[in-house]
Amino acid sequence: MAITIKNLNSNEKSWTFLDGSERTAVILESVFIGRGTYLSGWKWSEHVGKQTGKDSEAHIGYIISGQMVIKGTNGKEMSVGPGDAFEIGPKHDAWVVGDEPCVALDFGTLEK
């Protein structure tokens, strides 16, 4: 496999959500890596789901700063913060808690 290097600051793919929160992503050979800066009050179902008309997808994440709550399809809620890694299935919801933005990385595989 060739070596693939991309920088998340390149804005290869970028989105601005209804509340002004932002996400960028790069596509590598077999995975994508995204970085989101989610503002206080951001909620996936309100600010992304309504904008895209889609359910959330399964992914792996890592919190750099701030706090977020993730709610699984079983109704269970878990708080995540700096240094926490997580894996969540599709159709979950998530929202920022507190006054500080939440900066998170997310990772997923590409379908071939």
N, CA, C and O atoms as a DFTB+ gen file, in Angstrom:
448 C
 N C O
     1  1       0.846      -1.179       0.000
     2  2       0.000       0.000       0.000
     3  2       0.893       1.243       0.000
     4  3       1.925       1.292       0.669
     5  1       0.475       2.216      -0.750
     6  2       1.184       3.491      -0.776
     7  2       0.966       4.241       0.538
     8  3       0.025       3.955       1.279
     9  1       1.821       5.176       0.808
    10  2       1.660       6.030       1.989
    11  2       0.752       7.188       1.601
    12  3       0.988       7.863       0.599
    13  1      -0.277       7.412       2.391
    14  2      -1.207       8.515       2.146
    15  2      -1.171       9.439       3.346
    16  3      -1.367       9.002       4.480
    17  1      -0.921      10.713       3.098
    18  2      -0.872      11.709       4.166
    19  2      -1.770      12.877       3.769
    20  3      -1.645      13.424       2.673
    21  1      -2.656      13.244       4.652
    22  2      -3.517      14.407       4.437
    23  2      -3.651      15.149       5.758
    24  3      -3.543      14.550       6.828
    25  1      -3.882      16.438       5.683
    26  2      -3.986      17.279       6.866
    27  2      -5.443      17.682       7.077
    28  3      -6.108      18.117       6.136
    29  1      -5.943      17.542       8.304
    30  2      -7.326      17.916       8.594
    31  2      -7.594      19.412       8.404
    32  3      -8.751      19.820       8.305
    33  1      -6.556      20.220       8.354
    34  2      -6.737      21.653       8.100
    35  2      -6.915      21.964       6.623
    36  3      -7.143      23.119       6.263
    37  1      -6.815      20.955       5.755
    38  2      -6.914      21.182       4.308
    39  2      -8.336      21.478       3.849
    40  3      -8.537      21.969       2.738
    41  1      -9.332      21.183       4.698
    42  2     -10.737      21.365       4.328
    43  2     -11.115      20.560       3.091
    44  3     -11.936      21.000       2.286
    45  1     -10.505      19.363       2.936
    46  2     -10.857      18.479       1.826
    47  2     -12.373      18.291       1.779
    48  3     -12.994      18.394       0.722
    49  1     -12.941      18.020       2.921
    50  2     -14.396      17.969       3.077
    51  2     -14.709      18.774       4.325
    52  3     -14.063      18.604       5.359
    53  1     -15.692      19.643       4.229
    54  2     -16.049      20.431       5.404
    55  2     -17.544      20.728       5.403
    56  3     -18.175      20.846       4.353
    57  1     -18.085      20.845       6.603
    58  2     -19.497      21.114       6.789
    59  2     -19.655      22.170       7.871
    60  3     -18.879      22.219       8.826
    61  1     -20.650      23.001       7.715
    62  2     -21.078      23.904       8.777
    63  2     -22.521      23.542       9.075
    64  3     -23.355      23.507       8.170
    65  1     -22.820      23.273      10.337
    66  2     -24.146      22.828      10.724
    67  2     -25.045      24.019      11.062
    68  3     -24.581      25.157      11.132
    69  1     -26.323      23.747      11.270
    70  2     -27.325      24.790      11.460
    71  2     -26.990      25.756      12.586
    72  3     -27.384      26.921      12.527
    73  1     -26.273      25.304      13.610
    74  2     -25.942      26.164      14.745
    75  2     -24.575      26.835      14.604
    76  3     -24.161      27.577      15.495
    77  1     -23.865      26.583      13.490
    78  2     -22.534      27.155      13.297
    79  2     -21.394      26.226      13.665
    80  3     -20.232      26.558      13.433
    81  1     -21.702      25.058      14.240
    82  2     -20.658      24.063      14.525
    83  2     -20.060      23.598      13.205
    84  3     -20.722      23.641      12.167
    85  1     -18.799      23.151      13.247
    86  2     -18.103      22.787      12.019
    87  2     -17.449      21.426      12.132
    88  3     -17.082      20.978      13.218
    89  1     -17.308      20.769      10.969
    90  2     -16.635      19.474      10.894
    91  2     -15.837      19.424       9.609
    92  3     -16.314      19.853       8.558
    93  1     -14.628      18.902       9.687
    94  2     -13.795      18.672       8.505
    95  2     -13.436      17.189       8.478
    96  3     -13.465      16.518       9.510
    97  1     -13.099      16.688       7.304
    98  2     -12.712      15.284       7.181
    99  2     -11.736      15.107       6.033
   100  3     -11.731      15.874       5.070
   101  1     -10.913      14.082       6.157
   102  2     -10.035      13.661       5.066
   103  2     -10.319      12.191       4.786
   104  3     -10.635      11.415       5.688
   105  1     -10.197      11.833       3.523
   106  2     -10.408      10.465       3.077
   107  2      -9.049       9.867       2.749
   108  3      -8.342      10.355       1.868
   109  1      -8.692       8.809       3.463
   110  2      -7.434       8.110       3.196
   111  2      -7.749       6.882       2.330
   112  3      -8.825       6.821       1.734
   113  1      -6.857       5.926       2.249
   114  2      -7.077       4.757       1.388
   115  2      -8.231       3.871       1.875
   116  3      -9.054       3.437       1.069
   117  1      -8.300       3.599       3.171
   118  2      -9.313       2.673       3.667
   119  2     -10.184       3.240       4.782
   120  3     -11.136       2.589       5.211
   121  1      -9.873       4.444       5.257
   122  2     -10.624       5.049       6.353
   123  2     -10.818       6.549       6.113
   124  3     -10.129       7.165       5.300
   125  1     -11.771       7.108       6.843
   126  2     -11.873       8.566       6.910
   127  2     -11.581       8.978       8.335
   128  3     -11.810       8.218       9.275
   129  1     -11.074      10.188       8.485
   130  2     -10.866      10.781       9.799
   131  2     -11.511      12.155       9.771
   132  3     -11.260      12.948       8.864
   133  1     -12.337      12.434      10.761
   134  2     -13.004      13.725      10.843
   135  2     -12.666      14.420      12.140
   136  3     -12.279      13.788      13.123
   137  1     -12.819      15.736      12.128
   138  2     -12.648      16.530      13.354
   139  2     -13.794      17.522      13.409
   140  3     -14.014      18.291      12.473
   141  1     -14.517      17.494      14.510
   142  2     -15.629      18.411      14.674
   143  2     -15.393      19.348      15.833
   144  3     -14.832      18.964      16.858
   145  1     -15.829      20.590      15.660
   146  2     -15.873      21.561      16.743
   147  2     -17.346      21.882      16.933
   148  3     -17.939      22.627      16.153
   149  1     -17.925      21.312      17.976
   150  2     -19.356      21.394      18.225
   151  2     -19.603      22.415      19.327
   152  3     -19.077      22.291      20.433
   153  1     -20.399      23.413      19.015
   154  2     -20.632      24.523      19.937
   155  2     -21.559      24.123      21.079
   156  3     -22.315      23.156      20.977
   157  1     -21.486      24.883      22.164
   158  2     -22.381      24.678      23.293
   159  2     -23.824      24.682      22.782
   160  3     -24.217      25.575      22.032
   161  1     -24.602      23.692      23.186
   162  2     -25.993      23.588      22.742
   163  2     -26.185      22.740      21.497
   164  3     -27.320      22.437      21.130
   165  1     -25.088      22.347      20.833
   166  2     -25.207      21.513      19.631
   167  2     -25.812      20.162      19.991
   168  3     -25.488      19.574      21.023
   169  1     -26.706      19.680      19.112
   170  2     -27.296      18.354      19.273
   171  2     -27.418      17.723      17.890
   172  3     -27.944      18.347      16.968
   173  1     -26.939      16.499      17.740
   174  2     -26.916      15.845      16.438
   175  2     -28.293      15.839      15.795
   176  3     -28.435      16.258      14.646
   177  1     -29.315      15.372      16.515
   178  2     -30.650      15.253      15.933
   179  2     -31.219      16.599      15.498
   180  3     -31.975      16.664      14.528
   181  1     -30.868      17.669      16.200
   182  2     -31.390      18.997      15.871
   183  2     -30.575      19.722      14.804
   184  3     -31.147      20.370      13.927
   185  1     -29.261      19.621      14.866
   186  2     -28.405      20.460      14.018
   187  2     -27.770      19.736      12.847
   188  3     -27.217      20.381      11.957
   189  1     -27.834      18.415      12.824
   190  2     -27.282      17.649      11.702
   191  2     -28.380      16.815      11.052
   192  3     -28.605      16.906       9.845
   193  1     -29.061      16.003      11.855
   194  2     -30.119      15.143      11.330
   195  2     -31.175      15.917      10.561
   196  3     -31.581      15.501       9.475
   197  1     -31.624      17.043      11.113
   198  2     -32.631      17.861      10.416
   199  2     -32.068      18.475       9.137
   200  3     -32.796      18.654       8.161
   201  1     -30.780      18.796       9.141
   202  2     -30.139      19.404       7.967
   203  2     -29.936      18.372       6.856
   204  3     -30.112      18.681       5.678
   205  1     -29.566      17.148       7.234
   206  2     -29.238      16.135       6.228
   207  2     -30.393      15.192       5.914
   208  3     -30.421      14.575       4.849
   209  1     -31.348      15.078       6.838
   210  2     -32.440      14.129       6.648
   211  2     -32.011      12.687       6.841
   212  3     -32.712      11.765       6.424
   213  1     -30.851      12.488       7.478
   214  2     -30.304      11.139       7.665
   215  2     -30.162      10.813       9.144
   216  3     -30.097      11.700       9.996
   217  1     -30.116       9.494       9.428
   218  2     -29.791       9.033      10.770
   219  2     -28.279       9.075      10.956
   220  3     -27.529       9.071       9.981
   221  1     -27.838       9.115      12.198
   222  2     -26.404       9.056      12.475
   223  2     -25.870       7.680      12.095
   224  3     -26.600       6.689      12.110
   225  1     -24.584       7.637      11.755
   226  2     -23.934       6.391      11.360
   227  2     -23.030       5.894      12.487
   228  3     -22.648       6.658      13.373
   229  1     -22.699       4.618      12.440
   230  2     -21.765       4.051      13.414
   231  2     -20.387       4.658      13.205
   232  3     -19.967       4.888      12.071
   233  1     -19.694       4.912      14.286
   234  2     -18.316       5.386      14.178
   235  2     -17.585       5.265      15.506
   236  3     -18.168       4.987      16.553
   237  1     -16.300       5.484      15.411
   238  2     -15.414       5.480      16.564
   239  2     -14.991       6.922      16.786
   240  3     -14.736       7.640      15.820
   241  1     -14.912       7.359      18.025
   242  2     -14.571       8.748      18.292
   243  2     -13.569       8.908      19.421
   244  3     -13.288       7.975      20.173
   245  1     -13.038      10.120      19.514
   246  2     -12.079      10.480      20.560
   247  2     -12.299      11.944      20.899
   248  3     -12.273      12.796      20.011
   249  1     -12.513      12.245      22.167
   250  2     -12.773      13.614      22.603
   251  2     -11.458      14.309      22.950
   252  3     -10.691      13.831      23.786
   253  1     -11.209      15.441      22.298
   254  2     -10.010      16.241      22.564
   255  2     -10.283      17.237      23.687
   256  3      -9.473      17.383      24.602
   257  1     -11.424      17.922      23.615
   258  2     -11.777      18.891      24.659
   259  2     -13.292      19.026      24.718
   260  3     -14.004      18.681      23.775
   261  1     -13.763      19.537      25.847
   262  2     -15.200      19.709      26.036
   263  2     -15.865      18.426      26.505
   264  3     -15.200      17.426      26.776
   265  1     -17.178      18.473      26.594
   266  2     -17.975      17.349      27.097
   267  2     -19.150      17.092      26.162
   268  3     -19.722      18.016      25.585
   269  1     -19.493      15.821      26.028
   270  2     -20.618      15.429      25.196
   271  2     -21.333      14.258      25.870
   272  3     -20.715      13.474      26.589
   273  1     -22.624      14.150      25.632
   274  2     -23.402      12.987      26.045
   275  2     -23.789      12.253      24.777
   276  3     -24.206      12.868      23.795
   277  1     -23.651      10.935      24.802
   278  2     -24.042      10.095      23.675
   279  2     -25.178       9.194      24.156
   280  3     -25.091       8.581      25.220
   281  1     -26.250       9.123      23.353
   282  2     -27.406       8.300      23.703
   283  2     -27.560       7.202      22.659
   284  3     -27.754       7.486      21.476
   285  1     -27.474       5.950      23.096
   286  2     -27.618       4.811      22.200
   287  2     -29.078       4.528      21.882
   288  3     -29.977       5.119      22.481
   289  1     -29.309       3.632      20.945
   290  2     -30.675       3.275      20.564
   291  2     -31.431       2.577      21.699
   292  3     -32.660       2.521      21.687
   293  1     -30.693       2.049      22.677
   294  2     -31.321       1.415      23.842
   295  2     -31.733       2.428      24.906
   296  3     -32.267       2.054      25.950
   297  1     -31.481       3.729      24.638
   298  2     -31.839       4.785      25.575
   299  2     -30.765       5.097      26.597
   300  3     -30.895       6.068      27.342
   301  1     -29.713       4.303      26.653
   302  2     -28.643       4.530      27.626
   303  2     -27.822       5.755      27.224
   304  3     -27.447       5.901      26.061
   305  1     -27.547       6.630      28.184
   306  2     -26.751       7.844      27.966
   307  2     -25.416       7.712      28.681
   308  3     -25.347       7.261      29.825
   309  1     -24.353       8.116      27.986
   310  2     -23.007       8.085      28.560
   311  2     -22.346       9.434      28.294
   312  3     -22.463       9.982      27.197
   313  1     -21.654       9.967      29.292
   314  2     -20.897      11.204      29.133
   315  2     -19.479      10.874      28.694
   316  3     -18.885       9.908      29.173
   317  1     -18.936      11.676      27.780
   318  2     -17.552      11.526      27.345
   319  2     -16.879      12.888      27.417
   320  3     -17.501      13.924      27.186
   321  1     -15.581      12.858      27.745
   322  2     -14.817      14.088      27.856
   323  2     -13.395      13.879      27.394
   324  3     -13.080      12.832      26.827
   325  1     -12.526      14.850      27.623
   326  2     -11.152      14.796      27.126
   327  2     -10.449      13.477      27.434
   328  3     -10.426      13.024      28.579
   329  1      -9.877      12.869      26.396
   330  2      -9.154      11.622      26.534
   331  2     -10.005      10.383      26.374
   332  3      -9.470       9.277      26.300
   333  1     -11.331      10.541      26.318
   334  2     -12.213       9.387      26.179
   335  2     -12.331       8.971      24.709
   336  3     -12.550       9.800      23.826
   337  1     -12.181       7.671      24.475
   338  2     -12.429       7.076      23.164
   339  2     -13.741       6.301      23.277
   340  3     -14.055       5.753      24.334
   341  1     -14.508       6.257      22.176
   342  2     -15.790       5.560      22.220
   343  2     -16.112       4.957      20.857
   344  3     -15.583       5.367      19.824
   345  1     -16.995       3.974      20.901
   346  2     -17.533       3.384      19.680
   347  2     -19.041       3.319      19.853
   348  3     -19.534       2.864      20.885
   349  1     -19.768       3.771      18.847
   350  2     -21.223       3.834      18.935
   351  2     -21.838       3.341      17.627
   352  3     -21.297       3.578      16.547
   353  1     -22.965       2.659      17.738
   354  2     -23.667       2.136      16.575
   355  2     -24.498       3.214      15.887
   356  3     -24.546       4.356      16.344
   357  1     -25.139       2.853      14.808
   358  2     -25.951       3.815      14.054
   359  2     -27.192       4.248      14.828
   360  3     -27.600       3.600      15.792
   361  1     -27.769       5.336      14.393
   362  2     -29.037       5.889      14.912
   363  2     -28.934       6.374      16.352
   364  3     -29.928       6.376      17.079
   365  1     -27.739       6.786      16.769
   366  2     -27.566       7.340      18.107
   367  2     -27.819       8.856      18.054
   368  3     -27.987       9.432      16.979
   369  1     -27.842       9.467      19.198
   370  2     -27.896      10.925      19.280
   371  2     -26.738      11.351      20.176
   372  3     -26.220      10.548      20.952
   373  1     -26.339      12.603      20.068
   374  2     -25.253      13.135      20.889
   375  2     -25.453      14.635      21.021
   376  3     -26.008      15.277      20.129
   377  1     -24.996      15.193      22.145
   378  2     -25.107      16.630      22.341
   379  2     -24.009      17.123      23.272
   380  3     -23.492      16.391      24.116
   381  1     -23.680      18.387      23.083
   382  2     -22.650      19.040      23.900
   383  2     -23.284      19.488      25.206
   384  3     -24.400      20.007      25.229
   385  1     -22.556      19.278      26.288
   386  2     -22.990      19.770      27.596
   387  2     -21.975      20.796      28.091
   388  3     -20.777      20.681      27.834
   389  1     -22.471      21.784      28.795
   390  2     -21.597      22.828      29.322
   391  2     -21.438      23.974      28.335
   392  3     -22.013      23.967      27.247
   393  1     -20.645      24.958      28.742
   394  2     -20.463      26.180      27.962
   395  2     -19.317      26.101      26.961
   396  3     -19.206      26.953      26.079
   397  1     -18.463      25.084      27.089
   398  2     -17.288      24.959      26.231
   399  2     -17.620      24.123      24.992
   400  3     -18.317      23.114      25.103
   401  1     -17.130      24.526      23.813
   402  2     -17.303      23.670      22.631
   403  2     -16.647      22.315      22.862
   404  3     -15.701      22.203      23.643
   405  1     -17.141      21.301      22.194
   406  2     -16.550      19.963      22.253
   407  2     -15.818      19.726      20.937
   408  3     -16.407      19.831      19.861
   409  1     -14.536      19.406      21.030
   410  2     -13.728      19.078      19.858
   411  2     -13.499      17.569      19.882
   412  3     -12.977      17.019      20.853
   413  1     -13.899      16.913      18.797
   414  2     -13.818      15.456      18.756
   415  2     -13.322      14.977      17.403
   416  3     -13.599      15.585      16.370
   417  1     -12.589      13.883      17.428
   418  2     -12.190      13.187      16.211
   419  2     -13.145      12.019      16.013
   420  3     -13.631      11.440      16.984
   421  1     -13.414      11.670      14.757
   422  2     -14.163      10.445      14.500
   423  2     -13.536       9.702      13.336
   424  3     -12.948      10.298      12.434
   425  1     -13.673       8.398      13.380
   426  2     -12.996       7.507      12.443
   427  2     -14.001       6.501      11.894
   428  3     -14.889       6.047      12.616
   429  1     -13.863       6.160      10.637
   430  2     -14.718       5.152      10.046
   431  2     -14.078       4.524       8.829
   432  3     -13.178       5.101       8.218
   433  1     -14.546       3.343       8.481
   434  2     -14.007       2.659       7.321
   435  2     -14.793       3.045       6.071
   436  3     -15.958       3.435       6.142
   437  1     -14.135       2.927       4.946
   438  2     -14.770       3.221       3.668
   439  2     -15.290       1.936       3.060
   440  3     -14.608       0.911       3.063
   441  1     -16.495       2.000       2.542
   442  2     -17.054       0.828       1.874
   443  2     -16.420       0.710       0.498
   444  3     -16.323       1.691      -0.240
   445  1     -15.997      -0.483       0.168
   446  2     -15.357      -0.712      -1.137
   447  2     -16.240      -1.540      -2.001
   448  3     -15.883      -1.843      -3.139
